[in-house]
Amino acid sequence: QVKFVESGGGLVQPGGSLRLSCAASGIMFEGYNMAWYRQVPGKQRELVATITFGDDTNYADSVKGRFTISRVNTENTLYLQMNSLRSEDTAVYYCNAPTIASSGDPSWGQGTQVTVSS
C-alpha cells in the first residue's frame, strides 16, 4: 500500500524558514520522480517542486530561489527547505509521485499545514 506522511509544517513569520519532510512507503522510492504540492481552501492543488530519480529539480516560478527540494533514497524521504517565506506560501503541503498523483488511486497523505503570518 502506497503511503506518504508529511511533517514539519507550522506557524512562521514572514521571512522565516521551515523544512518539510515526507516519509514514503509502499513504493520503490528511488525509482520515482517525486514532487511537493500545496493547496489552499477553495483552490486547486498546485505543483510546487519536482525532483527526478536522477536528482534533477524544477520549481514553480513563485518559489524559485526560495525553496529547495531534495531526497534521501536510502531513507525513502523527500524534503522541502523553504526560506524567505511569504504569506502567500500559506497552504497545506503534500508530497507525492506525479505518476501516482495522476493515477486512479493517488494515495494523498494528510499533508502538513504551513502558515506564514506575523
ChimeraX attribute file (.defattr): number of C-alpha atoms within 10 A of each C-alpha:
attribute: neighborCount
match mode: 1-to-1
recipient: residues
	/A:1	6
	/A:2	15
	/A:3	16
	/A:4	22
	/A:5	18
	/A:6	26
	/A:7	18
	/A:8	16
	/A:9	18
	/A:10	14
	/A:11	14
	/A:12	18
	/A:13	14
	/A:14	17
	/A:15	14
	/A:16	14
	/A:17	16
	/A:18	18
	/A:19	16
	/A:20	22
	/A:21	22
	/A:22	25
	/A:23	16
	/A:24	22
	/A:25	14
	/A:26	10
	/A:27	14
	/A:28	11
	/A:29	21
	/A:30	17
	/A:31	11
	/A:32	17
	/A:33	19
	/A:34	25
	/A:35	25
	/A:36	24
	/A:37	18
	/A:38	22
	/A:39	19
	/A:40	15
	/A:41	8
	/A:42	6
	/A:43	8
	/A:44	9
	/A:45	15
	/A:46	15
	/A:47	17
	/A:48	23
	/A:49	23
	/A:50	24
	/A:51	21
	/A:52	17
	/A:53	15
	/A:54	10
	/A:55	13
	/A:56	11
	/A:57	16
	/A:58	15
	/A:59	19
	/A:60	13
	/A:61	9
	/A:62	11
	/A:63	17
	/A:64	12
	/A:65	12
	/A:66	13
	/A:67	20
	/A:68	19
	/A:69	23
	/A:70	20
	/A:71	20
	/A:72	11
	/A:73	14
	/A:74	8
	/A:75	11
	/A:76	16
	/A:77	19
	/A:78	24
	/A:79	21
	/A:80	22
	/A:81	14
	/A:82	20
	/A:83	17
	/A:84	15
	/A:85	22
	/A:86	18
	/A:87	15
	/A:88	12
	/A:89	20
	/A:90	19
	/A:91	21
	/A:92	19
	/A:93	28
	/A:94	27
	/A:95	31
	/A:96	27
	/A:97	23
	/A:98	17
	/A:99	11
	/A:100	16
	/A:101	15
	/A:102	11
	/A:103	10
	/A:104	7
	/A:105	9
	/A:106	15
	/A:107	16
	/A:108	17
	/A:109	17
	/A:110	14
	/A:111	21
	/A:112	21
	/A:113	21
	/A:114	22
	/A:115	20
	/A:116	20
	/A:117	16
	/A:118	9
